[in-house]
Structures are given as C-alpha cells and as structure tokens.
C-alpha cells in the first residue's frame, strides 16, 4: 500500500516526514498544530496507526517506532479520548450495555438503505468505505489478546479463531470481504480506497486502533467490539436482501450471509468475555459501556453523513 494523499497541513507533515529519510533524521516539529480540520487530523492518525498493521510500500518498517511519530500520535490520541469521554459524559444515552445498544435502534442505517433503495453504485460506494476496516477485520482486536487473563482470553480466542477462518485461509473474514469487493467490480487491494474514505470512516478505524493498542483502554476496546458484534447480525440480513434485490453475485452476498449467523453467536460469546474481564467491578463495566458508546456513536455518525450525501446527490 502506498501512502495516501494528504488532506491538510497535519497529514501532509506526516506523509512528507515518512517519505523523506533526511527529515526523519531531524524529527517532526514539536509544535505541529493538531486542532485542525477533522479529515486532516483523522488521516494523519490513520497513517500513523497503519504503521502498526501492514505499513506502506514507500516507508521504512522502522518508522513504526519513530519517536517523533509516537509523540504526535500520543497527542492526537489524548485529544481524541478526551473528546469522546466528554461526549459520553454529556450524553443522555443509557449507562447499561443492553439499553445503550437498544437506544440506537432508530439510528441512521446504511444497511437499511441498501435493503430498501440503494442502487448498485450506492452499494459500491458503501463497500469502498467499509473496506478501510473490513480488509483488516479483527486485526485491531488481536492486540487485545495479550492484555487478557486466561479465562476471557480462552473465550475470546474461540471467537477470533472463527474470525480468522477456523484454520481455513479461504474462510478468513477479510478474504471473504475481498472476494465480495472483486465480485462487485471493485479493487480488493488493502488500502485501495483510503483516498475516498470520509472523516467518519477514518474515525471509526482510528477508534478501534486506539482502544485496542493501548492496554489501559482494553476494557473499552472489548466493549467496542461487543457492541460491533451485537449490532451486526440484523444489518447483515438487510445487506443480503438488498444485494439480492439488486442482483449482485453470490460472492458479494456470501460475506454478509456468513455474518448473519456467525455474529449472532459472537454476540453472546463476547458478552461473556466482557463479564469475565470485569468480574462485576462497576468501574470496569463502565469502561465496557464507554467503548460500546464509541462504537455506536461513530457508526451512527458515519451512516448519517453517508445518507446525507446520498440525499444531496
């Protein structure tokens, strides 16, 4: 994957820094402003996170641990976490996991849009946005594994084993999604559509990385994942209906059909993982629910922004 095109001064500084070995020898300016355009900030953070996944073809692998980039990432993460916690504190959403999930039942939904009225081109546009995360599906959550005690770890690995194909490379969920993209006439290359990704799409990916890479936030990371799994099965049914309505190839439908049953099982399993992690500690349970809020709120904003764009088109 090549470095994406910058979208402002912050992401340009990061991209230029990564491309220029001489600049890396000097270091990034310590006073880079971070209170900039959301899209610019989210892209800069996304680029720095990707160094911990597959990296970039035109960047040295050692950049993953570059001190200047880590310092900038820490600043952006601190600002992101503070903002999300302030939003959670000010929110009137329920403070229990189940009630929180239920409170978003009438939130904007791209899956419902696909089922009822999306065109084939609309579907392809949504798949492009989804590819930013779904071509690395469950990779962020794998960072949680060494942070878990034995009991929740064993249960979580049962779930992850399914996400990664039950030992069959062709059934790995990222492989199924890549097949869906190819069958839909899209490029399935990892990171192919990052330049098309909205600020909302990048924020979803960044939140997962932040919550799962930081050990301190592991409870929120698992809560985020629990919410993601708890709200996946029914939307995938909508996707199957919409794709069938539009006459998409079976290889496109297969990915979503696989998740109808799988995620219904995963929902129960990951809730048990959360219970084992917290041991009934109210403060830790609050962190689980905070992570769930981050998932639901960012997904809702992304859907609302996408549907607004469709309505304006």
N, C-alpha and C positions, 0 to 999 in steps of 0.2 A: 504494500500500500504506500502510495506517495503522500507527502504532506498535503493537507488541504489548502485551499486558497484562503488567505487571511480575510477577516471581515471588519477590521478596525485596527487601531494602533496597538492594542494589547496582544491580540492574536498574531499580528504582523511581527511584533517584537519577539514572540516565542518562536514563530516559524523561521524568521531570519536567524535567530540565535542557533537553532538546531541545524540549519543548513551551513553555517559558517564556523568551521573549526577554530579559526582565529578569534572570532567573537566569544566562543566558549572558553578560550584561554583567558579572556579578560573578565567575563562574567556579565550577567544581566544588571542593568541599573537597579539599584536597591529601591529607588523611589518611583518605579513604574506605577502609574495610576490604575486602580482596579475598579473604581466606581464609574464605569463606562457603559456603553450600550450592552444590553443583556446578551445579544447574539455574539458580540465580540468576546465578552467575558466567558460565556459558556464554551465557545470554540477553543479559546486558549486553554481552559481547564480540560476539555476533552482531549486535546492534543497531548497534554502532559500525562493524563491517565493512560492513553493508548501506549505510551512507552512501557507500561507495566503489563500490557497484553501482548500484542504481536509486533509492536514497533512500526517503524517506517523504513521503506527500502532505501531512502536517501538520508538516513540518520544513523550514526554510530550507536550500537547497542548500549554502550556505556552511558549514554545520555539519560538512561533510566534513573541513574543515581546522581545526576548532576546537582551539586549543592545549591546553585542559584535557582534552578528549576524547582527543586524541592521547597526552597524558601518561598518562592512565588506561589506554588501550589498550596502551601500551608496558609498563606494569606487569603487566597481565594476560597479555600475550604472553610476557614474560620468565618469569613463573611457569609458564605452560603449557609453554614449550620446556624449561625446567629439569626439570619433572616427566616429560615424555616422554623426555628424554635419560637421566634416571635409570632409568626403566623399561627402556629399551633396554639400558643398561649392565648391569642386573641380570638381564636376560632370558637364558635358555639357548637362544634361537632361533638358527638358523644365521646366519652372517655373510656368506653369498653370496646374491645376489638370487634365483636359481632355487631354491636349497634353502630359503630363507626362505619363499617362496611355497608350496612343497610342504609345509612344516611346518604350514601352516594348512588342509591339505586336509580334515581331520576337524573343523574348527571349526564352531560353530553356523551354520546357513544358513537364512535366511528363504526363499530360492529353493527349497530342498529341501522346506521346509514348505509352500510354495504348491503345488509339484508333487504332493505326497502327500496332504495332509489339510486344507489351509486351506479355509474357507468363503468365499463371495463377500464377506461382510462383513469377514472377516480380510484378504482381498486389498485391499479399500478402505482398511482401516486402515494397511496397509503402504504403499500408494500415497501416502497423506497424509504419512507420514514421509519417503518418498522425494522428495516434491515440494519439500522445503526446499532440496535441492541440484539436483535434475533439472530444475527450471524455470529454472535458470541454468547448466545443464550446459556445461562447458568455459569458462565465463566466468572463473573464478578462474585457470585455466591460461593464459588470454590475457595475463595480467600477466607471464608468463614471457618472452614473445616478445622485448621489447626488451633483455632481460638475456642473450640468447644470441648467440654468434658466428655467422658466416654459414652454415657447414656444418650445424650442428644446427638453426639457425633455418629453413633451407630445408626440411629434412625434417619438422620439427615443423609448419610451416605447411601442408604437404601433408596431415598428419593433421587439423589444425584446420579446414582447408577442408572436409573431409568432415563433421566435427562440426557445422559451420555450414551444411550443406546443399548443398555443391558449387555454390553460386550460386543455388539454388532455395529461396526462403523457406519453401515448404511442406515441405521435407525437413530443415530445421534440427531438430536433435535435441530442442531444447526445445519446438518446435512439435509434434513427434510425441508428446512426453510429455504436453503439454497436451491434445492430441486424445484420448489414452488416458484421461486423467482425466475429460474430458467424457463419453466413451463409457461410462465406469464409473459415471457418475452423480455425479461429484464436481465441485467448483468448481476451475476451472483458473486462477483469478486468482493472479498471482505473490504469494507470501506468505500465501495464504489460510489455511493450516493451521499457521502458526508457533505459534499458541497451543496447538496439540495436540502440538507437537514435544517429544520427550523430551530429556533432557540429553545422551544418547548421540547422538541425531540432530544436535543443535546442535554437539556437539563435532566430529563429522565435518566439517560445513560450516566450522567455525572453523579446523580444522587446515589445510584446503585454502587458505583465505584467508591464514592466517599464512605458510605455506610459499611461497605464490606472490606475495604482496605484498612480502615482504622479500627484497631482492636477495641478501643474504648467505645466504639459505636456498634459493636457486634450485635447487641440486643435489638437496636433499631434496624440493623441490616436484616436480621431474621424476621422482624415484624414487617418490614417492607416486602420481603419475599413471600411471607404468609399471605399478605393482602393481595399480592400479584397472583398467587395460585388460587386464592379464594374467589377471585373475580375473573377467572379465565375460561372456565368451562362453558358457561352460558353464552358469553360473547363468541366463543368459537363455534357454537351451534349457529349463531347468526351469520357468521362468516361462511359456514358450509352452505346455508340456504341461499345467501347472496351470490356466492360463486357458482352454485348450481343454476340459479336463475339466469346468470349471465353466460352460462355455457363454458365456463373455464375447464381446462383439462384436469383430469383426475389427480395428476401430480401436484397441482395447486391446492386442490381440496384436501389431499391426504394429510398435509401438515396440520390443518385446523381440525380435521376429523380425529386425528391422533390425540389431540389435546382435550377433546370433549370428555373422554373417559379418564385419561391419564391425570388431568388436573383436578378432577373431582376426587380422585384417590389422594393426590398430592396434598390437597387442601387439608384433609384430616390428618395426614402424616406430619405436615409442617406445623400444624397447631399443637400436636403432641410434642414436637421438638421445642417449640416455644415454652410450653408448660414445664418441660424438663429443664430448660435453661434457667427459668426464673425461680423455680421451686416455691412459687407462691409469694415471692417478695414483691410488694406493691410498687416499689420504685423501679424494679426491673420490668415489671409488667407495664408500667407507664412508658418505658422506653420501647417496648414492643409496639404499643399503640401509636407512639410517635412515629416510628418507622412506617407503620401502616398508613398513617395520615400522609406522610411524604409521598408514598406510592399513589394513593388515591387522589390526592390534590394535584400532583403533577400530571398524572394521566388525564384527569378531568380537564385541566387547563389545555393540555395538548389537543384533546378531542374538540374542545370548544373553539380553539384557534383554527383547527383544520376545517371544521364545519363552517365557520365564519368565512374562511377563504373560499370554500366551495359555493357558499351562498352569494358571494360577491363576484364570482367568476361569470 
